[in-house]
């Protein structure tokens, strides 16, 4: 699918973007991979590693519609990974988060339609399901924009879908590197916000592979949710530093005790497949199918039970301390 194609990744210098580029170059022969981001230093550093002839680096912000239009000229596929993601920072800087996560999403949609991009996948987060923080609320709005965009394409053949998943092991700003930094500095304890806190847990490579697979699966309008394990933050602390005590510091601004990926209120829109769920659109499309029970790959989904909710607390799959330890060794 990606051979001889032009692919653009917004926020491409982030953890996801760098591994996505690496994976594309290893598995396919793309014509062009465009890294679109606003940080010139990160682009310079990325160029030292990824200097394949297919690579292009565009400095630009998703807030800048004109620059996005220019960058998407001739592009076949777009992965929208750019976002302001830090929950407390969004609580204190709400307008900036809205400009990037909502207005930026509108700009990506507009540029993709104007340039006849074939497929767009936007990355979402478990925090967009029943959001209680501003970051989650902006990502819910973004999800709705990308789903509804399938009704805005007019005579263009652009398809939009969303991928939603949980915490990424070892990603920049996440808890694993934070704990590791404390351990390396000989901290006397590890801080956790609540002893019962749980999170969905996915490796970066699993996230990249899931997005790649959904470019094959997508019709347009789906929110794809992978079946992944949960973990307890307390278990993670014990796995990383079994000899260090933990200190309960209280839940941070906008933080949840448990995360949700398929809300109970959406059960009648949710289909279960073998290794993932699909939350189908609440709106009808006038120019494309409204039946998502069989995807492009021929995989068949079934409706979930009434009241079904996929959250990190009721997830049937939990990682043990031993599994967390092995996973962290693998990532390192």
NORURFEN-V357621 format. One record per residue. RES is the residue in one small letter. SS is DSSP state (H for helix, E for strand, C for the rest). PSI is psi in degrees with one decimal (* if undefined). Layout:
res:RES ss:SS psi:PSI
res:RES ss:SS psi:PSI
This chain:
res:x ss:C psi:-36.4
res:x ss:C psi:-3.2
res:x ss:C psi:132.5
res:x ss:C psi:25.9
res:x ss:C psi:160.5
res:x ss:E psi:122.4
res:x ss:E psi:133.0
res:x ss:E psi:136.0
res:x ss:E psi:113.9
res:x ss:E psi:145.5
res:x ss:C psi:32.7
res:x ss:C psi:-10.0
res:x ss:C psi:0.3
res:x ss:C psi:179.8
res:x ss:H psi:-46.2
res:x ss:H psi:-48.4
res:x ss:H psi:-42.5
res:x ss:H psi:-42.5
res:x ss:H psi:-32.5
res:x ss:H psi:-43.9
res:x ss:H psi:-47.1
res:x ss:H psi:-44.3
res:x ss:H psi:-42.4
res:x ss:H psi:-44.1
res:x ss:H psi:-32.0
res:x ss:H psi:-33.0
res:x ss:H psi:-19.9
res:x ss:C psi:176.5
res:x ss:C psi:71.5
res:x ss:C psi:151.8
res:x ss:C psi:-48.3
res:x ss:E psi:140.9
res:x ss:E psi:116.6
res:x ss:E psi:117.6
res:x ss:E psi:115.3
res:x ss:E psi:113.8
res:x ss:E psi:171.7
res:x ss:C psi:-3.6
res:x ss:C psi:107.7
res:x ss:H psi:-33.9
res:x ss:H psi:-45.2
res:x ss:H psi:-36.6
res:x ss:H psi:-42.8
res:x ss:H psi:-45.3
res:x ss:H psi:-38.6
res:x ss:H psi:-35.2
res:x ss:H psi:-26.1
res:x ss:H psi:-25.5
res:x ss:H psi:-43.9
res:x ss:C psi:88.0
res:x ss:C psi:25.5
res:x ss:C psi:153.0
res:x ss:C psi:-18.9
res:x ss:C psi:-13.9
res:x ss:E psi:138.7
res:x ss:E psi:142.0
res:x ss:E psi:116.9
res:x ss:E psi:121.5
res:x ss:E psi:126.6
res:x ss:C psi:159.9
res:x ss:C psi:143.0
res:x ss:C psi:-12.8
res:x ss:C psi:-14.7
res:x ss:C psi:95.5
res:x ss:H psi:-40.9
res:x ss:H psi:-42.6
res:x ss:H psi:-38.9
res:x ss:H psi:-43.0
res:x ss:H psi:-41.8
res:x ss:H psi:-43.2
res:x ss:H psi:-30.1
res:x ss:C psi:3.8
res:x ss:C psi:119.4
res:x ss:C psi:7.9
res:x ss:C psi:140.4
res:x ss:C psi:-43.8
res:x ss:E psi:142.3
res:x ss:E psi:134.5
res:x ss:E psi:118.0
res:x ss:E psi:99.1
res:x ss:C psi:-8.9
res:x ss:C psi:132.8
res:x ss:C psi:156.8
res:x ss:C psi:120.1
res:x ss:C psi:-14.4
res:x ss:C psi:119.4
res:x ss:H psi:-53.2
res:x ss:H psi:-38.3
res:x ss:H psi:-37.7
res:x ss:H psi:-35.7
res:x ss:H psi:-36.3
res:x ss:H psi:-18.8
res:x ss:C psi:59.9
res:x ss:H psi:-39.4
res:x ss:H psi:-39.5
res:x ss:H psi:-39.8
res:x ss:H psi:-41.2
res:x ss:H psi:-42.8
res:x ss:H psi:-42.7
res:x ss:H psi:-48.5
res:x ss:H psi:-27.8
res:x ss:H psi:-57.1
res:x ss:H psi:-38.0
res:x ss:H psi:-39.7
res:x ss:H psi:-43.1
res:x ss:H psi:-40.8
res:x ss:H psi:-39.7
res:x ss:H psi:-43.8
res:x ss:H psi:-48.6
res:x ss:H psi:-45.6
res:x ss:H psi:-38.3
res:x ss:H psi:-43.0
res:x ss:H psi:-44.1
res:x ss:H psi:-30.4
res:x ss:C psi:11.6
res:x ss:C psi:37.6
res:x ss:C psi:139.8
res:x ss:C psi:-49.7
res:x ss:E psi:141.2
res:x ss:E psi:130.1
res:x ss:E psi:125.8
res:x ss:E psi:134.8
res:x ss:E psi:132.6
res:x ss:C psi:-161.5
res:x ss:C psi:155.0
res:x ss:H psi:-23.0
res:x ss:H psi:-11.0
res:x ss:H psi:-12.7
res:x ss:C psi:120.9
res:x ss:C psi:58.7
res:x ss:C psi:143.1
res:x ss:C psi:-5.7
res:x ss:C psi:163.7
res:x ss:H psi:-39.8
res:x ss:H psi:-49.6
res:x ss:H psi:-38.5
res:x ss:H psi:-40.3
res:x ss:H psi:-35.4
res:x ss:H psi:-31.5
res:x ss:H psi:-44.3
res:x ss:H psi:-41.3
res:x ss:H psi:-45.0
res:x ss:H psi:-45.9
res:x ss:H psi:-38.5
res:x ss:H psi:-43.7
res:x ss:H psi:-34.7
res:x ss:H psi:-48.6
res:x ss:H psi:-23.2
res:x ss:H psi:-23.6
res:x ss:H psi:-16.7
res:x ss:H psi:2.0
res:x ss:C psi:6.2
res:x ss:C psi:-15.9
res:x ss:C psi:-125.4
res:x ss:C psi:2.1
res:x ss:C psi:159.1
res:x ss:C psi:40.2
res:x ss:C psi:134.6
res:x ss:E psi:137.6
res:x ss:E psi:133.2
res:x ss:E psi:171.1
res:x ss:E psi:141.5
res:x ss:E psi:125.7
res:x ss:E psi:126.1
res:x ss:C psi:178.5
res:x ss:C psi:-157.1
res:x ss:E psi:136.3
res:x ss:E psi:125.4
res:x ss:C psi:122.4
res:x ss:C psi:6.1
res:x ss:C psi:160.3
res:x ss:C psi:129.1
res:x ss:C psi:0.3
res:x ss:C psi:178.4
res:x ss:H psi:-31.6
res:x ss:H psi:-53.6
res:x ss:H psi:-29.7
res:x ss:H psi:-48.8
res:x ss:H psi:-42.6
res:x ss:H psi:-37.3
res:x ss:H psi:-41.3
res:x ss:H psi:-42.3
res:x ss:H psi:-44.2
res:x ss:H psi:-26.7
res:x ss:C psi:14.6
res:x ss:C psi:42.2
res:x ss:C psi:152.2
res:x ss:C psi:-9.5
res:x ss:E psi:162.9
res:x ss:E psi:128.2
res:x ss:E psi:132.0
res:x ss:E psi:150.4
res:x ss:C psi:-32.8
res:x ss:C psi:136.3
res:x ss:C psi:-18.4
res:x ss:C psi:3.6
res:x ss:C psi:136.2
res:x ss:E psi:157.3
res:x ss:E psi:150.0
res:x ss:E psi:149.2
res:x ss:E psi:122.7
res:x ss:E psi:142.6
res:x ss:C psi:158.2
res:x ss:H psi:-40.1
res:x ss:H psi:-37.7
res:x ss:H psi:-40.1
res:x ss:H psi:-44.1
res:x ss:H psi:-46.7
res:x ss:H psi:-36.9
res:x ss:H psi:-42.2
res:x ss:H psi:-45.0
res:x ss:H psi:-45.8
res:x ss:H psi:-35.3
res:x ss:H psi:-17.1
res:x ss:H psi:-33.0
res:x ss:H psi:-39.2
res:x ss:H psi:-35.0
res:x ss:C psi:143.0
res:x ss:C psi:-38.1
res:x ss:C psi:121.8
res:x ss:C psi:-10.1
res:x ss:C psi:150.7
res:x ss:E psi:111.6
res:x ss:E psi:133.1
res:x ss:E psi:119.7
res:x ss:E psi:153.0
res:x ss:C psi:110.2
res:x ss:C psi:161.5
res:x ss:C psi:165.0
res:x ss:E psi:166.7
res:x ss:E psi:157.4
res:x ss:E psi:131.1
res:x ss:H psi:-36.9
res:x ss:H psi:-40.1
res:x ss:H psi:-37.6
res:x ss:H psi:-44.7
res:x ss:H psi:-41.1
res:x ss:H psi:-35.7
res:x ss:H psi:-39.6
res:x ss:H psi:-31.8
res:x ss:C psi:76.3
res:x ss:C psi:-19.7
res:x ss:C psi:-2.2
res:x ss:C psi:136.2
res:x ss:E psi:159.5
res:x ss:E psi:153.1
res:x ss:E psi:123.9
res:x ss:E psi:119.1
res:x ss:C psi:-4.4
res:x ss:C psi:149.9
res:x ss:C psi:136.3
res:x ss:C psi:165.5
res:x ss:C psi:125.4
res:x ss:C psi:5.5
res:x ss:C psi:144.6
res:x ss:C psi:156.4
res:x ss:C psi:-41.3
res:x ss:C psi:152.8
res:x ss:C psi:154.2
res:x ss:E psi:140.9
res:x ss:E psi:-32.1
res:x ss:E psi:101.6
res:x ss:C psi:151.2
res:x ss:H psi:-33.9
res:x ss:H psi:-16.8
res:x ss:H psi:14.1
res:x ss:H psi:-35.5
res:x ss:H psi:-5.4
res:x ss:H psi:3.9
res:x ss:E psi:131.0
res:x ss:E psi:140.3
res:x ss:E psi:126.3
res:x ss:C psi:179.5
res:x ss:C psi:-45.0
res:x ss:C psi:12.3
res:x ss:E psi:168.9
res:x ss:E psi:157.3
res:x ss:E psi:123.3
res:x ss:E psi:114.8
res:x ss:C psi:159.6
res:x ss:C psi:147.0
res:x ss:C psi:-12.5
res:x ss:C psi:157.6
res:x ss:C psi:142.1
res:x ss:C psi:139.4
res:x ss:C psi:-20.4
res:x ss:C psi:5.8
res:x ss:C psi:172.7
res:x ss:C psi:148.5
res:x ss:C psi:10.9
res:x ss:C psi:112.7
res:x ss:C psi:13.5
res:x ss:C psi:-21.5
res:x ss:E psi:123.7
res:x ss:C psi:-176.7
res:x ss:C psi:-28.6
res:x ss:C psi:-0.4
res:x ss:C psi:5.8
res:x ss:C psi:137.8
res:x ss:E psi:133.9
res:x ss:C psi:158.8
res:x ss:E psi:152.9
res:x ss:E psi:141.9
res:x ss:C psi:166.2
res:x ss:C psi:155.0
res:x ss:C psi:132.6
res:x ss:C psi:3.7
res:x ss:C psi:135.3
res:x ss:C psi:132.0
res:x ss:E psi:99.5
res:x ss:E psi:165.2
res:x ss:C psi:-15.0
res:x ss:C psi:-39.6
res:x ss:C psi:5.2
res:x ss:C psi:129.0
res:x ss:C psi:-12.4
res:x ss:C psi:113.8
res:x ss:E psi:137.8
res:x ss:C psi:136.4
res:x ss:C psi:169.2
res:x ss:H psi:-40.5
res:x ss:H psi:-42.1
res:x ss:H psi:-38.9
res:x ss:H psi:-41.0
res:x ss:H psi:-44.7
res:x ss:H psi:-38.7
res:x ss:H psi:-41.7
res:x ss:H psi:-36.9
res:x ss:H psi:-41.6
res:x ss:H psi:-43.8
res:x ss:H psi:-42.8
res:x ss:C psi:*
